[in-house]
């Protein structure tokens, strides 16, 4: 896979597919982590005299122009972080984009409007995607793929566009793939994996693959209740994927056969309703009342998880342990984050809600080995799937 150092970029238009899909509260960006993650590639190209045209998506506007998904606030924040003006095109590959891209001088940066405003970006029809990719290709001379959070999508700007221009991986994508290869090809052991989030079904493929590589798998979050139900326990009104119980039971059997340790919560913070001011009660994980829901792992579980991480040499974490957005149910997620730091292991936080939790709970990002920008892409890589955006970049 070529890197940006392999491209002659001086005086040339470089289309950078970035991942700037940030959370917004109106026009206010509440977490600019993905914008900051794009800076090393953009700055490296600017310093070498490239004319940088950035493309990205925000949300799921489903091929329609929706003002609430405009990238205009992102352009403003990107300019602040770069310390330079970022010109904004009010369309993706139309008249405004052509004018803005054509007016760039060496070292200048522009951002085009949300790529998902175009139906061709996400179309399953090769011709429709190809037509949009052709129009994007006309804006630049070279392509740099740096939107790791989108590389698992077969989208026009991710898969089709690099097939039309000389291309290379940006620094973020190169780092992400290097880290994931370290997890899958040569992890230092013990190798512990912490999985949380709401649904077991979102993690089935990665659990399947990890049964062959991980030494222990810690399960928290909403998905833990399907595991507890698979062991025959009452889970009350907690999140439960009843149709996955048989699959989970099979995983537990296979893990035992392979010597992979599954660690489940031993106690749970329950509530009478889904609210920050709900009545809270800590109960044993096998004694959840029928009229209550689990919203976090309990304090004994937090201690157990920390102990299971203490001797690890490699840790991958994807998914919070509870509803961390509500302070009364953030304790488990906070404990796991601290456990990763205290372990001294090579730690990878697998994007998405886990990365958001690290930042919102006030942890120093530098205390972790790597914080991924793409939760879905990380999981699919660990499942052993081919990522379309990476395959396109590897194609010479």
ChimeraX attribute file (.defattr): number of C-alpha atoms within 10 A of each C-alpha:
attribute: neighborCount
match mode: 1-to-1
recipient: residues
	/A:1	14
	/A:2	17
	/A:3	16
	/A:4	19
	/A:5	14
	/A:6	11
	/A:7	16
	/A:8	13
	/A:9	20
	/A:10	16
	/A:11	17
	/A:12	18
	/A:13	26
	/A:14	29
	/A:15	30
	/A:16	28
	/A:17	27
	/A:18	29
	/A:19	25
	/A:20	27
	/A:21	24
	/A:22	17
	/A:23	17
	/A:24	17
	/A:25	9
	/A:26	10
	/A:27	14
	/A:28	11
	/A:29	14
	/A:30	12
	/A:31	16
	/A:32	17
	/A:33	18
	/A:34	20
	/A:35	19
	/A:36	14
	/A:37	20
	/A:38	25
	/A:39	17
	/A:40	14
	/A:41	20
	/A:42	26
	/A:43	17
	/A:44	16
	/A:45	27
	/A:46	20
	/A:47	12
	/A:48	15
	/A:49	19
	/A:50	26
	/A:51	28
	/A:52	31
	/A:53	28
	/A:54	25
	/A:55	23
	/A:56	24
	/A:57	25
	/A:58	21
	/A:59	15
	/A:60	14
	/A:61	19
	/A:62	14
	/A:63	16
	/A:64	13
	/A:65	17
	/A:66	13
	/A:67	11
	/A:68	14
	/A:69	22
	/A:70	22
	/A:71	26
	/A:72	20
	/A:73	16
	/A:74	25
	/A:75	24
	/A:76	16
	/A:77	19
	/A:78	23
	/A:79	17
	/A:80	12
	/A:81	14
	/A:82	15
	/A:83	9
	/A:84	13
	/A:85	16
	/A:86	21
	/A:87	21
	/A:88	23
	/A:89	24
	/A:90	18
	/A:91	19
	/A:92	23
	/A:93	24
	/A:94	14
	/A:95	12
	/A:96	16
	/A:97	23
	/A:98	19
	/A:99	13
	/A:100	19
	/A:101	29
	/A:102	14
	/A:103	13
	/A:104	19
	/A:105	15
	/A:106	19
	/A:107	21
	/A:108	23
	/A:109	29
	/A:110	24
	/A:111	29
	/A:112	27
	/A:113	28
	/A:114	30
	/A:115	28
	/A:116	26
	/A:117	23
	/A:118	21
	/A:119	18
	/A:120	22
	/A:121	26
	/A:122	22
	/A:123	19
	/A:124	13
	/A:125	9
	/A:126	13
	/A:127	11
	/A:128	15
	/A:129	23
	/A:130	22
	/A:131	16
	/A:132	23
	/A:133	24
	/A:134	17
	/A:135	15
	/A:136	22
	/A:137	22
	/A:138	15
	/A:139	21
	/A:140	20
	/A:141	17
	/A:142	23
	/A:143	29
	/A:144	31
	/A:145	32
	/A:146	28
	/A:147	28
	/A:148	31
	/A:149	24
	/A:150	28
	/A:151	29
	/A:152	23
	/A:153	17
	/A:154	20
	/A:155	24
	/A:156	29
	/A:157	35
	/A:158	31
	/A:159	26
	/A:160	23
	/A:161	29
	/A:162	26
	/A:163	19
	/A:164	17
	/A:165	18
	/A:166	16
	/A:167	28
	/A:168	27
	/A:169	28
	/A:170	28
	/A:171	21
	/A:172	22
	/A:173	27
	/A:174	19
	/A:175	15
	/A:176	21
	/A:177	15
	/A:178	11
	/A:179	19
	/A:180	20
	/A:181	14
	/A:182	14
	/A:183	21
	/A:184	17
	/A:185	9
	/A:186	10
	/A:187	18
	/A:188	15
	/A:189	15
	/A:190	18
	/A:191	21
	/A:192	29
	/A:193	24
	/A:194	23
	/A:195	25
	/A:196	23
	/A:197	22
	/A:198	22
	/A:199	19
	/A:200	25
	/A:201	13
	/A:202	13
	/A:203	20
	/A:204	17
	/A:205	16
	/A:206	18
	/A:207	22
	/A:208	16
	/A:209	14
	/A:210	21
	/A:211	21
	/A:212	13
	/A:213	19
	/A:214	24
	/A:215	20
	/A:216	23
	/A:217	24
	/A:218	20
	/A:219	25
	/A:220	30
	/A:221	26
	/A:222	27
	/A:223	25
	/A:224	31
	/A:225	32
	/A:226	25
	/A:227	27
	/A:228	21
	/A:229	20
	/A:230	19
	/A:231	14
	/A:232	11
	/A:233	15
	/A:234	17
	/A:235	24
	/A:236	18
	/A:237	18
	/A:238	22
	/A:239	18
	/A:240	21
	/A:241	17
	/A:242	11
	/A:243	10
	/A:244	18
	/A:245	20
	/A:246	13
	/A:247	15
	/A:248	21
	/A:249	17
	/A:250	13
	/A:251	18
	/A:252	19
	/A:253	12
	/A:254	14
	/A:255	22
	/A:256	13
	/A:257	10
	/A:258	12
	/A:259	13
	/A:260	20
	/A:261	18
	/A:262	16
	/A:263	17
	/A:264	19
	/A:265	26
	/A:266	19
	/A:267	21
	/A:268	28
	/A:269	24
	/A:270	29
	/A:271	24
	/A:272	16
	/A:273	16
	/A:274	16
	/A:275	13
	/A:276	14
	/A:277	12
	/A:278	12
	/A:279	12
	/A:280	18
	/A:281	15
	/A:282	18
	/A:283	17
	/A:284	17
	/A:285	24
	/A:286	17
	/A:287	15
	/A:288	23
	/A:289	18
	/A:290	11
	/A:291	13
	/A:292	20
	/A:293	24
	/A:294	33
	/A:295	27
	/A:296	30
	/A:297	35
	/A:298	26
	/A:299	18
	/A:300	16
	/A:301	22
	/A:302	25
	/A:303	15
	/A:304	17
	/A:305	25
	/A:306	19
	/A:307	13
	/A:308	19
	/A:309	27
	/A:310	18
	/A:311	16
	/A:312	22
	/A:313	17
	/A:314	25
	/A:315	27
	/A:316	22
	/A:317	23
	/A:318	24
	/A:319	27
	/A:320	32
	/A:321	32
	/A:322	29
	/A:323	25
	/A:324	23
	/A:325	15
	/A:326	14
	/A:327	11
	/A:328	18
	/A:329	24
	/A:330	20
	/A:331	22
	/A:332	29
	/A:333	26
	/A:334	20
	/A:335	19
	/A:336	21
	/A:337	23
	/A:338	16
	/A:339	20
	/A:340	27
	/A:341	20
	/A:342	15
	/A:343	19
	/A:344	18
	/A:345	24
	/A:346	21
	/A:347	25
	/A:348	22
	/A:349	27
	/A:350	25
	/A:351	24
	/A:352	21
	/A:353	18
	/A:354	25
	/A:355	24
	/A:356	18
	/A:357	21
	/A:358	21
	/A:359	14
	/A:360	13
	/A:361	16
	/A:362	9
	/A:363	15
	/A:364	10
	/A:365	13
	/A:366	9
	/A:367	15
	/A:368	20
	/A:369	18
	/A:370	19
	/A:371	26
	/A:372	26
	/A:373	29
	/A:374	23
	/A:375	21
	/A:376	21
	/A:377	24
	/A:378	26
	/A:379	22
	/A:380	17
	/A:381	17
	/A:382	19
	/A:383	18
	/A:384	14
	/A:385	13
	/A:386	12
	/A:387	19
	/A:388	18
	/A:389	29
	/A:390	22
	/A:391	15
	/A:392	22
	/A:393	24
	/A:394	14
	/A:395	12
	/A:396	12
